[in-house]
Amino acid sequence: MLLPDVGLAELHTHLGGSVASDIMWSLAHEQGIALPVKDYWAFDALVTVSDPRGVRSLDELDAIYHWTELIQSSPLAVERSVHAAIGGAYRSQRITTLELRFNPMKRNRGGERDLDHIILAAIRGLDIARLEYPQVRAGLILMMDRTFDARQNEIIVDKALTWSSRGVVGVDIAGPRPGGLRYDYTQVAPMVETARAAGLGVTIHVGEEGETGAEEIGEVVESLRPDRIGHGILAARDPGLMTLIRRAEVTLEICPTSNLLTKALAGEDEVRETFRRFVEHDVPFTIATDGPEMMRTHLRDEFALVHRIGALDEEGLAAANARGHAASFVRHAGR
């Protein structure tokens, strides 16, 4: 086992992809959610990327998230999901720094549930897990969405500020691009500035796919000035972008298996080249899963993959992991 005696850092994992299928199955039944399947194994295929060839597009991945987010759309389900994700990460992978990200508005049934109740439920799950696993530094990241209007995203950031003393450590934005078009990240700049001024960390999903993905990375770095970028792999194709990222001291959160399953990277050769270019240009990065249960992987599997294909040696893996602990928004143990 690589890094056997070292606690790992996982900075990029979505709550909707981090809970085991058997727990999700029970949560769905406890809430009386009408599922399109009646057999557990068919359900497991429904809420994970079950085809080893991956998904045909990010839209297909979003369809999987539709079900996990629906099942997690109650205070009870959110609390149990956060608790299970943190405990499972420590028990199975010895992850000692963990950030879970989720969009609370995608878990309040379109306004049927009170947003604060959803967030506080996640905090309860966080608190219980931290009592059981005091070795783990864990925090929550609240996510804006590219399909939301400005007011909706403002509310999410306002809630992040409200609950920042209770374990919310950062903000993010993700989601489908409306109409599949290039997203104007400058429209969330005021929200990002508000979060940063309040001491929250900022990470932005960008540069994973799309014809304009690389251009969007430059826009995000210059206009939003994030601490980290979720994915950002398209920067490996542009030396100028890599220089920009390095000088801005932005850390990339790279999710190898996820990028392979979504076809963001064509194969293991491209994964290896991506890592090698980032190393060559001194671009800081961490290694993550995106969602271990949904992607049917775990963080140590990601390290093993990167090592097996010759992308990083053990020293490089150790450096990436140490960088993950250092780049975490969870500033103090026990918070």
MARVEX-156412 format. One record per residue (C-alpha): residue number from 1; residue in one letter; y, x, z. Coordinates in nm, 2 decimals, always signed. Each point is the difference from the previous one (the first is absolute). Layout:
! MARVEX-156412
{NUM "a" {Y X Z}} ...
This chain:
! MARVEX-156412
{1 "m" {+0.00 +0.00 +0.00}} {2 "l" {+0.35 +0.13 -0.09}} {3 "l" {+0.24 +0.04 +0.29}} {4 "p" {-0.27 -0.12 +0.25}} {5 "d" {+0.20 +0.07 +0.32}} {6 "v" {+0.34 -0.11 -0.13}} {7 "g" {+0.16 -0.34 +0.05}} {8 "l" {+0.11 -0.14 -0.34}} {9 "a" {+0.33 -0.16 -0.10}} {10 "e" {-0.01 -0.31 -0.21}} {11 "l" {+0.35 -0.10 -0.11}} {12 "h" {-0.06 -0.24 -0.29}} {13 "t" {-0.23 -0.29 +0.06}} {14 "h" {+0.06 -0.37 -0.04}} {15 "l" {-0.11 -0.24 +0.27}} {16 "g" {-0.15 -0.22 -0.27}} {17 "g" {-0.23 +0.28 -0.11}} {18 "s" {-0.08 +0.15 +0.34}} {19 "v" {-0.22 -0.26 +0.17}} {20 "a" {-0.38 -0.02 -0.05}} {21 "s" {-0.14 -0.28 -0.21}} {22 "d" {-0.21 -0.14 +0.29}} {23 "i" {+0.31 -0.04 +0.22}} {24 "m" {+0.19 -0.16 -0.29}} {25 "w" {-0.29 -0.24 -0.06}} {26 "s" {+0.00 -0.11 +0.36}} {27 "l" {+0.38 -0.04 +0.00}} {28 "a" {-0.01 -0.21 -0.31}} {29 "h" {-0.26 -0.24 +0.16}} {30 "e" {+0.18 -0.01 +0.33}} {31 "q" {+0.31 -0.13 -0.17}} {32 "g" {-0.18 -0.24 -0.23}} {33 "i" {+0.12 +0.17 -0.32}} {34 "a" {-0.16 -0.14 -0.31}} {35 "l" {-0.16 +0.29 -0.18}} {36 "p" {-0.11 +0.00 -0.36}} {37 "v" {-0.34 +0.15 +0.10}} {38 "k" {-0.25 -0.10 +0.27}} {39 "d" {-0.21 +0.31 +0.02}} {40 "y" {+0.11 +0.30 +0.21}} {41 "w" {-0.09 +0.26 -0.27}} {42 "a" {+0.20 -0.20 -0.26}} {43 "f" {+0.29 +0.00 +0.25}} {44 "d" {-0.03 +0.38 +0.05}} {45 "a" {+0.04 +0.04 -0.38}} {46 "l" {+0.29 -0.24 +0.01}} {47 "v" {+0.21 +0.20 +0.25}} {48 "t" {-0.09 +0.35 -0.11}} {49 "v" {+0.01 +0.20 -0.32}} {50 "s" {-0.37 -0.05 -0.04}} {51 "d" {-0.04 +0.13 -0.36}} {52 "p" {-0.03 +0.38 +0.01}} {53 "r" {+0.19 +0.01 -0.33}} {54 "g" {+0.30 -0.14 +0.19}} {55 "v" {+0.24 -0.28 -0.10}} {56 "r" {+0.15 -0.05 -0.35}} {57 "s" {+0.36 -0.01 +0.13}} {58 "l" {+0.21 -0.02 +0.31}} {59 "d" {+0.02 -0.38 -0.06}} {60 "e" {-0.37 -0.01 +0.06}} {61 "l" {+0.05 +0.19 +0.33}} {62 "d" {+0.27 -0.24 +0.10}} {63 "a" {-0.25 -0.28 -0.05}} {64 "i" {-0.22 +0.16 +0.26}} {65 "y" {+0.29 +0.04 +0.24}} {66 "h" {+0.07 -0.37 -0.05}} {67 "w" {-0.32 -0.08 +0.20}} {68 "t" {+0.04 +0.26 +0.27}} {69 "e" {+0.36 -0.10 +0.06}} {70 "l" {-0.09 -0.37 +0.01}} {71 "i" {-0.28 +0.07 +0.26}} {72 "q" {+0.25 +0.20 +0.21}} {73 "s" {+0.26 -0.28 -0.01}} {74 "s" {-0.01 -0.09 +0.37}} {75 "p" {+0.10 +0.17 +0.32}} {76 "l" {-0.36 +0.02 +0.11}} {77 "a" {-0.12 +0.15 -0.32}} {78 "v" {+0.28 +0.26 -0.01}} {79 "e" {-0.05 +0.11 +0.36}} {80 "r" {-0.38 +0.04 -0.05}} {81 "s" {+0.06 +0.18 -0.34}} {82 "v" {+0.24 +0.26 +0.14}} {83 "h" {-0.23 +0.06 +0.30}} {84 "a" {-0.31 +0.04 -0.22}} {85 "a" {+0.17 +0.23 -0.25}} {86 "i" {+0.13 +0.24 +0.27}} {87 "g" {-0.32 +0.01 +0.20}} {88 "g" {-0.22 +0.03 -0.31}} {89 "a" {+0.21 +0.28 -0.14}} {90 "y" {-0.04 +0.20 +0.32}} {91 "r" {-0.37 -0.07 +0.05}} {92 "s" {-0.11 +0.07 -0.35}} {93 "q" {+0.24 +0.26 -0.12}} {94 "r" {+0.17 +0.14 +0.31}} {95 "i" {+0.34 -0.10 -0.13}} {96 "t" {+0.25 +0.08 +0.27}} {97 "t" {+0.32 -0.08 -0.19}} {98 "l" {+0.00 -0.33 -0.18}} {99 "e" {+0.26 -0.22 -0.16}} {100 "l" {-0.09 -0.35 -0.11}} {101 "r" {+0.23 -0.17 -0.25}} {102 "f" {+0.01 -0.37 -0.08}} {103 "n" {+0.24 -0.27 -0.12}} {104 "p" {+0.05 -0.27 +0.27}} {105 "m" {+0.14 -0.25 -0.24}} {106 "k" {-0.33 +0.01 -0.19}} {107 "r" {-0.17 -0.11 +0.32}} {108 "n" {+0.21 -0.29 +0.12}} {109 "r" {-0.13 -0.26 -0.25}} {110 "g" {+0.33 -0.02 -0.19}} {111 "g" {+0.20 -0.07 +0.32}} {112 "e" {-0.25 -0.22 +0.17}} {113 "r" {-0.06 +0.27 +0.27}} {114 "d" {+0.28 +0.15 +0.19}} {115 "l" {+0.07 +0.35 -0.12}} {116 "d" {+0.06 +0.15 +0.34}} {117 "h" {-0.33 -0.14 +0.12}} {118 "i" {-0.18 +0.18 -0.28}} {119 "i" {+0.17 +0.33 +0.07}} {120 "l" {-0.05 -0.03 +0.38}} {121 "a" {-0.37 -0.07 -0.06}} {122 "a" {-0.02 +0.33 -0.19}} {123 "i" {+0.17 +0.17 +0.29}} {124 "r" {-0.25 -0.15 +0.24}} {125 "g" {-0.28 +0.14 -0.21}} {126 "l" {+0.18 +0.33 +0.00}} {127 "d" {+0.05 +0.00 +0.37}} {128 "i" {-0.37 -0.09 +0.08}} {129 "a" {-0.13 +0.27 -0.24}} {130 "r" {+0.23 +0.26 +0.15}} {131 "l" {-0.13 -0.09 +0.35}} {132 "e" {-0.36 +0.04 -0.12}} {133 "y" {+0.07 +0.31 -0.21}} {134 "p" {+0.28 +0.20 +0.17}} {135 "q" {-0.08 +0.29 -0.22}} {136 "v" {+0.15 -0.18 -0.30}} {137 "r" {+0.37 -0.01 -0.09}} {138 "a" {+0.03 -0.32 -0.19}} {139 "g" {+0.29 -0.20 -0.15}} {140 "l" {+0.08 -0.29 -0.23}} {141 "i" {+0.20 +0.01 -0.33}} {142 "l" {+0.15 -0.33 -0.12}} {143 "m" {+0.00 -0.04 -0.38}} {144 "m" {+0.26 -0.16 -0.22}} {145 "d" {-0.12 -0.13 -0.34}} {146 "r" {+0.11 +0.05 -0.36}} {147 "t" {-0.05 -0.37 -0.07}} {148 "f" {+0.23 -0.11 +0.29}} {149 "d" {+0.37 -0.08 -0.02}} {150 "a" {+0.25 +0.21 +0.19}} {151 "r" {+0.02 -0.24 +0.30}} {152 "q" {-0.37 +0.01 +0.05}} {153 "n" {-0.01 +0.38 +0.00}} {154 "e" {+0.30 +0.01 +0.23}} {155 "i" {-0.18 -0.22 +0.25}} {156 "i" {-0.30 +0.24 +0.00}} {157 "v" {+0.22 +0.29 +0.08}} {158 "d" {+0.18 -0.19 +0.27}} {159 "k" {-0.34 -0.08 +0.16}} {160 "a" {-0.09 +0.37 -0.02}} {161 "l" {+0.31 +0.08 +0.19}} {162 "t" {-0.06 -0.27 +0.25}} {163 "w" {-0.35 +0.13 +0.08}} {164 "s" {+0.06 +0.37 -0.04}} {165 "s" {-0.03 +0.05 +0.38}} {166 "r" {-0.34 -0.15 +0.00}} {167 "g" {-0.18 +0.21 -0.27}} {168 "v" {+0.16 -0.08 -0.34}} {169 "v" {+0.08 +0.34 -0.13}} {170 "g" {+0.10 -0.04 -0.36}} {171 "v" {+0.06 -0.21 -0.31}} {172 "d" {-0.14 +0.00 -0.35}} {173 "i" {+0.01 -0.20 -0.32}} {174 "a" {-0.29 -0.07 -0.23}} {175 "g" {-0.14 -0.30 -0.20}} {176 "p" {-0.01 -0.09 -0.37}} {177 "r" {+0.29 +0.06 -0.22}} {178 "p" {+0.15 -0.34 -0.11}} {179 "g" {-0.10 -0.05 -0.36}} {180 "g" {-0.16 +0.34 +0.00}} {181 "l" {+0.35 +0.15 -0.07}} {182 "r" {+0.16 +0.31 +0.16}} {183 "y" {+0.11 -0.08 +0.35}} {184 "d" {+0.36 +0.08 +0.11}} {185 "y" {-0.05 +0.17 +0.33}} {186 "t" {+0.38 +0.03 +0.05}} {187 "q" {+0.00 -0.37 +0.10}} {188 "v" {-0.18 +0.09 +0.33}} {189 "a" {+0.23 +0.30 +0.08}} {190 "p" {+0.20 -0.20 +0.26}} {191 "m" {-0.31 -0.10 +0.18}} {192 "v" {-0.14 +0.35 -0.01}} {193 "e" {+0.33 +0.14 +0.14}} {194 "t" {-0.01 -0.25 +0.28}} {195 "a" {-0.35 +0.10 +0.09}} {196 "r" {+0.08 +0.37 -0.01}} {197 "a" {+0.31 -0.04 +0.21}} {198 "a" {-0.21 -0.16 +0.27}} {199 "g" {-0.24 +0.29 +0.00}} {200 "l" {-0.28 -0.16 -0.19}} {201 "g" {-0.20 +0.21 -0.25}} {202 "v" {+0.02 -0.09 -0.37}} {203 "t" {-0.29 +0.02 -0.25}} {204 "i" {+0.01 -0.16 -0.35}} {205 "h" {-0.28 -0.09 -0.23}} {206 "v" {+0.09 +0.16 -0.34}} {207 "g" {-0.14 +0.22 -0.27}} {208 "e" {-0.35 -0.13 +0.00}} {209 "e" {-0.02 -0.15 -0.34}} {210 "g" {+0.20 -0.15 -0.29}} {211 "e" {+0.20 +0.15 -0.29}} {212 "t" {+0.31 +0.03 +0.21}} {213 "g" {-0.17 +0.11 +0.32}} {214 "a" {+0.12 +0.36 -0.02}} {215 "e" {+0.36 -0.11 -0.06}} {216 "e" {-0.03 -0.23 +0.30}} {217 "i" {-0.09 +0.29 +0.22}} {218 "g" {+0.32 +0.18 -0.08}} {219 "e" {+0.20 -0.32 +0.06}} {220 "v" {-0.17 -0.05 +0.33}} {221 "v" {+0.05 +0.36 +0.12}} {222 "e" {+0.37 +0.00 -0.09}} {223 "s" {+0.10 -0.36 +0.10}} {224 "l" {-0.22 -0.08 +0.29}} {225 "r" {-0.06 +0.35 +0.14}} {226 "p" {-0.34 -0.09 +0.16}} {227 "d" {-0.19 +0.22 +0.25}} {228 "r" {-0.32 -0.06 -0.19}} {229 "i" {-0.12 -0.16 -0.33}} {230 "g" {-0.32 -0.20 -0.03}} {231 "h" {-0.20 +0.15 -0.28}} {232 "g" {+0.26 +0.17 -0.23}} {233 "i" {-0.27 +0.16 -0.20}} {234 "l" {+0.18 -0.03 -0.33}} {235 "a" {+0.24 +0.27 +0.12}} {236 "a" {-0.27 +0.25 -0.07}} {237 "r" {+0.08 -0.03 -0.37}} {238 "d" {+0.37 +0.10 +0.04}} {239 "p" {+0.10 +0.34 +0.15}} {240 "g" {+0.35 -0.13 +0.04}} {241 "l" {-0.12 -0.29 +0.21}} {242 "m" {-0.21 +0.22 +0.21}} {243 "t" {+0.30 +0.23 +0.07}} {244 "l" {+0.20 -0.31 +0.09}} {245 "i" {-0.26 -0.12 +0.25}} {246 "r" {-0.04 +0.35 +0.15}} {247 "r" {+0.37 +0.05 +0.05}} {248 "a" {+0.04 -0.35 +0.15}} {249 "e" {-0.29 +0.08 +0.24}} {250 "v" {-0.18 -0.32 -0.09}} {251 "t" {-0.37 -0.01 +0.08}} {252 "l" {-0.24 -0.18 -0.24}} {253 "e" {-0.29 -0.21 +0.13}} {254 "i" {-0.28 +0.06 -0.24}} {255 "c" {-0.30 -0.24 -0.01}} {256 "p" {-0.26 +0.16 -0.24}} {257 "t" {-0.27 -0.26 +0.00}} {258 "s" {+0.24 -0.29 -0.03}} {259 "n" {+0.18 +0.18 -0.29}} {260 "l" {-0.34 +0.04 -0.17}} {261 "l" {-0.10 -0.36 +0.06}} {262 "t" {+0.33 -0.14 -0.14}} {263 "k" {-0.01 +0.24 -0.30}} {264 "a" {+0.33 +0.15 +0.12}} {265 "l" {-0.19 +0.33 -0.05}} {266 "a" {-0.25 +0.01 -0.28}} {267 "g" {-0.27 +0.20 +0.17}} {268 "e" {-0.08 +0.28 +0.24}} {269 "d" {+0.15 +0.26 -0.23}} {270 "e" {+0.33 -0.17 +0.01}} {271 "v" {-0.02 -0.02 +0.38}} {272 "r" {-0.06 +0.37 +0.02}} {273 "e" {+0.29 +0.08 -0.24}} {274 "t" {+0.23 -0.23 +0.20}} {275 "f" {-0.07 +0.18 +0.32}} {276 "r" {+0.02 +0.34 -0.16}} {277 "r" {+0.34 -0.07 -0.15}} {278 "f" {+0.14 -0.12 +0.33}} {279 "v" {-0.13 +0.31 +0.18}} {280 "e" {+0.14 +0.22 -0.28}} {281 "h" {+0.34 -0.16 +0.04}} {282 "d" {-0.01 -0.02 +0.38}} {283 "v" {+0.02 -0.37 +0.01}} {284 "p" {-0.09 -0.13 +0.35}} {285 "f" {-0.28 -0.26 +0.01}} {286 "t" {-0.25 -0.16 +0.22}} {287 "i" {-0.34 -0.15 -0.08}} {288 "a" {-0.07 -0.37 +0.07}} {289 "t" {-0.23 -0.29 -0.08}} {290 "d" {+0.24 -0.29 -0.10}} {291 "g" {-0.25 -0.23 +0.18}} {292 "p" {-0.34 +0.15 +0.10}} {293 "e" {-0.20 -0.33 +0.02}} {294 "m" {+0.14 -0.15 -0.32}} {295 "m" {-0.04 +0.33 -0.19}} {296 "r" {-0.35 +0.06 +0.15}} {297 "t" {+0.10 +0.35 +0.11}} {298 "h" {+0.12 +0.17 +0.32}} {299 "l" {+0.24 +0.28 +0.07}} {300 "r" {-0.26 +0.27 +0.04}} {301 "d" {-0.15 -0.12 -0.34}} {302 "e" {+0.34 +0.07 -0.15}} {303 "f" {+0.01 +0.35 +0.14}} {304 "a" {-0.35 +0.06 -0.13}} {305 "l" {+0.09 -0.13 -0.34}} {306 "v" {+0.30 +0.22 -0.03}} {307 "h" {-0.20 +0.30 +0.12}} {308 "r" {-0.30 -0.07 -0.22}} {309 "i" {+0.20 -0.01 -0.33}} {310 "g" {+0.18 +0.32 +0.09}} {311 "a" {+0.35 -0.15 +0.05}} {312 "l" {+0.04 +0.15 +0.34}} {313 "d" {-0.19 +0.25 +0.21}} {314 "e" {-0.05 -0.05 +0.37}} {315 "e" {+0.33 +0.18 +0.08}} {316 "g" {+0.18 -0.24 -0.23}} {317 "l" {-0.17 -0.30 +0.16}} {318 "a" {+0.09 +0.12 +0.35}} {319 "a" {+0.36 +0.04 -0.11}} {320 "a" {+0.02 -0.35 -0.16}} {321 "n" {-0.14 -0.15 +0.32}} {322 "a" {+0.24 +0.19 +0.22}} {323 "r" {+0.28 -0.11 -0.22}} {324 "g" {-0.11 -0.36 +0.05}} {325 "h" {+0.03 +0.03 +0.38}} {326 "a" {+0.34 +0.16 -0.04}} {327 "a" {+0.13 -0.25 -0.25}} {328 "s" {-0.11 -0.31 +0.20}} {329 "f" {+0.27 -0.24 +0.10}} {330 "v" {-0.18 -0.04 +0.34}} {331 "r" {+0.22 +0.25 +0.19}} {332 "h" {-0.16 +0.00 +0.34}} {333 "a" {-0.35 -0.04 +0.13}} {334 "g" {-0.05 -0.34 +0.16}} {335 "r" {+0.26 -0.17 -0.21}} 
